[in-house]
Amino acid sequence: MRWIKTSFLIGLTWLIVGCMDGGDKVVLRMGHTLDTEHSVHKAMVHMAQRLAHYSNGTMEIIIYPSAQLGNEREMVELLQIGSLAMAKVSAATIEGFVPEMKVFSLPYIFQSRDHRWSVLNSDIGKSLLYEAQKAHLVGLGFYDAGSRSFYMTDTKVETPKDLISKKIRVMESQTAVRMVEAFGGAATPISFGELYAALQQGVVDGAENNPPSFYLSRHYEISQYYILNEHTSVPDVVMGSKHIYDNLTAQQKQWLELAMADSVELQKELWRAGELEALAEVKKAGVEVIYPDKAPFVNAVKDFHASFKGTRIGNYLERIAAMYRGDNG
């Protein structure tokens, strides 16, 4: 079935290239794994509208939500071979293709929302997006994915000690695995689409994600506690296929970049509103939201951070910290 889907997309890709050569409409296909009510989907719809506007109707984006084209890793692989134009993926997924991106999966590297966006909009963010080219990808921009926190089916967590030996679902990211282990938990990589059943059946004791994803996935239905320890702030990344991007004209690339920028600004606004709504709704549904002292969580991962000293990741960590101190531009 996957082979059929991939072959179908390859055919579509060559149709796109043919259209470009013929001067007709360029159709770009874009995928993500989230619900159509998510801020990411709404921002992509806005991006499609803005691209149609900038290009005077000569460029079109067709969006495939809810993992119709596979999970995030599978979509990245489609991007690499030119069988998909664009996809929204977590930076945690991208670290498997662009190792430098793992810096975003490290806990407590950002001191505030403003600090995070200062970094993403700086040369640091641009450099990390540029690194994607060596994996046959094009980093088009970042979306806000807020901060990730733990949620548990029936274990009240107030300190890292409460996580000891608990099975915690994480993304397919070695950095996420090491982080949960640093807190004392047993990290269990499971795809997002399989997580509801895993929580329901007791395969895992909990998971970690941002408030909108916790709410829209309906995981609150089987979780008693949401613990706002905000351990990581892993951005989402809009990745493009270098194969397809390189076949666009300079003007088409400019239109795409403008539409992407418009999309980012809208998504940031929608995200903040969605966070507040999600927390209010899960509380209304009976979930106990816990606001723990973050200091024990921060202390638990100090050695984890220190293990990157002298590496490229360590260099990025130092630059990110310097931006907060005001030492760097």
N, C-alpha and C positions, 0 to 999 in steps of 0.2 A: 504493500500500500504506500509506504514511504517512497519507494522507487518510482511509483506511478506519479505521486505528487511532485517529486523532484523533476522528473522528466517533463511533466506538464509545465512547470515553471521555467525550465530551460528553454522550452519552445516559446514561451511568452517573452523571455529575455531577448531572444534573437529577433522576435517581432518588434520589440522596442528599438533595437539597434537599426533594424531595417527602416522603421518609421523615421528615425533621426536622419538617416541617409537620404530619405525621400522628402524631407522637409515637412512632414506631417506632424500631427500631435505626438508628443512624447508622453508615454504612460509609464509611471513609476509605481511599482507595487511595494507596499509597506506593511509590515506585520508587527504585532505585539501580543502579549499573553493575557492582557487584562480585560476587565468588563467594559462595556461601552459607556457606563456611567462614570468611569474613572477619569481623572483629570488628564491623564496621558492621551486617552482616546479623543477627548474633546479638543485637546491642543493639536492633535494630528489632523482632525477635521478642519480646524482653523488654518493649519499649515497648508492643507490642500486648497482651501478657498483663497488664501493669500497668493499661493503659487499660480493659480488660475488667473488671478487679477494681474499680478506682475507680468506674466507671460502673455497676457491678452488671449487666454484660452488655448495656447499652444502646448501647455504642459498640464498633466493631470496626475493626481495621486489617488490610487485606490487602496483603501485600508482594509486589512484583514485582522480583526480583533480576536480575543479569546483563544489564542493558540491554534487558530485554524491552520497555520503553516508549520506547526510543531512548537516545541519548547524553545527557550532562548538559545541554547547551545545549537540546536538544529537550525535555527534561523541564521545564526552567525555563519555556520558552515555553508548555507545557501548563498549568503552574501559573498563569501570568499570565492565561490565558483561562478558568480555572476548570475545566479538563478533567482535572486531577489534584489530589489533596489535598495531598500532601507528597512531597518527594524529598530525598535526600542528594546534595549537589553540593560540589565543591571551591570554596573562596573564590576561587580563580583563575578559575573559570568564572563566578562571580557578578560579578566585576569588570566584565564586559561589560554588566551590567544595573545594577549599583550601583558606580559608579567608586571610591567611597571604600574598597571592599574590596581594591583593589589594594595597599594598604599591607601586607597579609599576604604578598604575592608578592615583596616586596623582600627581598633576602638579608641574613642576619645581623642581624635586628632583635631577636631574642630571645637572651638570654644563657644561659638554662637552661630546662628543662621547667617548673620552678616559676614562673619569670618569665612564660612563655607563658600558663600557666593563671591567673596573677594578673591578667594583662591581659584575657584572655577573660571572666573572671568579674567584671571591674570595670565602671565606667561606660563605659570605652572600648569594651569588647565589646558592651555593651547598646546604645550609641549606633550602632555599626556594624550591628547587627541591625535597629535601628529604621529606618535609612536604606533598608532594603529595601522599605518600604511605598510609597515613591514609584514603585517599579517593579511595583506590584500584587502584592507578595510579603510574607510574614510570616516574619521570622527567628525560629525556635523555639529554636535552641540550636546549640552547637558540639560536634563530635566530634574526638577526637584523631586526627591523621593523621601524627604524628611529624615527623621531619625528612627532607627529600628530599636524596638524594645521586646522583652520577653512576654509571652503569654502562656498560661498553664491551664490544663484541664481541671486539676484539683489540688495543686500545690501552691500555697501562698509563699511568694518569694520576696524577701526584704533585704537579704544580703547574699553574696555569692555562695555562702555555706549552704543556703537552701537549695542550690542547684546541684550539689554534689550527687553524682551518679544518676541524675535525671537525664532521660533521653530527650534531646532537644533537636528538632529538625532544623537544618541549615541548608543554604543554597549549595550548589556544587562548587564550592570554593574552599581550597585548602586553608586559606587565611581565616575564613569563618569557622572552620573545624578547629583550628588552633586556638581561636579566641574562646570558643565555648569550653574547650578543654582547660584553658587558663582559669576560667571561672569555676571549674570543677565538674562541669557537666559532661555527658556523653554525646558528642555530636553525631547526628544521623542525617546524612544528605538524602533528601527526598524531593522529587519534583513538586512544584507548587500545585499542579493539578491533582496530585495524589494525596495532598496533605490533609484535606478534610476527612477522608476515610481513615488515614493513619491516626489522626487524633481521636476519631470516634471509636476506633477499634483498639486503642491503647498501644499501638505500635510505637508511638512517641508520647512523652508526657507533656510536651509543650513545643513551642516554636518561637520565632522572633520575626517581627516585621513592623512596619509603620502603621499608625492608626487607620488610615483609609483602606489599606490592604486587609487589615484585620477585620474591618467592618464589611467591606464589599465582598470579601470571600465568604462571609457568614461564619467564620471560625469562632466568632463570639457565641454562637449557638451551643458550642460544646466546650467552651473555656470559661472557667469561673473567675480567672484573674488576668488582668493586664498590668504589667509592671513597667512603669515609665522610667526605666533606668537609662534609656537613650544611649546605648553603648556604641552604635555606629551611625554614621550619616553617609550611606553609600549612594551616590547619585545614580540616576538612570542616564544612559548614553544613547543618543540617536546615531546609529552606525549606518554607513552607506557601503555599497559594493564599490570597490575601487575600479573594478572592470567597467561597471556601468557609468560611474562618475567620470572616468577618463574619456568616455565617449560623448559627454555633454560638451557643448560649446562654452566659451568663456562667459557669454551672456546668460546662458541657461544656468551655469553654476552660480552666477551672481543672483539670479532670481531665486534659486533654491536657498541660498544663504540668507537672503532677506526674509523669505517665508519662514525659514527655521528660526530666525531671531524673533519674529512676531509670535511664533508658536511658543517659544520659551517664555516670553513675558506673560502671555495668557496663562500658561500652565503654572507658573509661579503663583499667580493670583488665585487660581482655582485650587491649587494644592493647599494653600494656607486655610482657605475657607473649608475645604474638605477635611482637613485635620480636626478642626474645631467641631464640625458636624459629626464626624466619626466618633470622637470621644463622647460627645453628648448622647449619641444614639446607643452606643454599647453600654453606657451607664444606665440608660433608660431600660435596656434589655436585661439588666440585672448583673452585669459584669462589675466586679469590684476593681476599680482602677487604683493602683498603689503608687505612691510617689516616694520612692525610697531615697535614702541618703546615697548619693552617687560615689562618695569618697571610697568606700570599700571596693566598689567595682573598678574604679580608676586604679587603685593600688594593686588590685589583683592582676593587672595586665602590664605593669611597669617592666617586668623582665621580658615580656613579649616584645615590647617596643625596643628595648635595649638590644635584642637579638639581631636587629637590622642595622646596627651601627656599622659604618664603613661600607655599606652597600648602596646601590642606586636608590633603593627604597628608603634607606636611612637618610640619604641626601634630600629626597623629597620631603621626608618628615621634618627635617631641620628647616627647610625653606617654608613649609606650611606654618611651623611654629614661629618663625621669624616674622611672617606677615602679621600674625596676631600681636606680636610685640612692637610692630611698627618699624622693624629693622630693614624691611624689604619693600621698597616702593610703596 
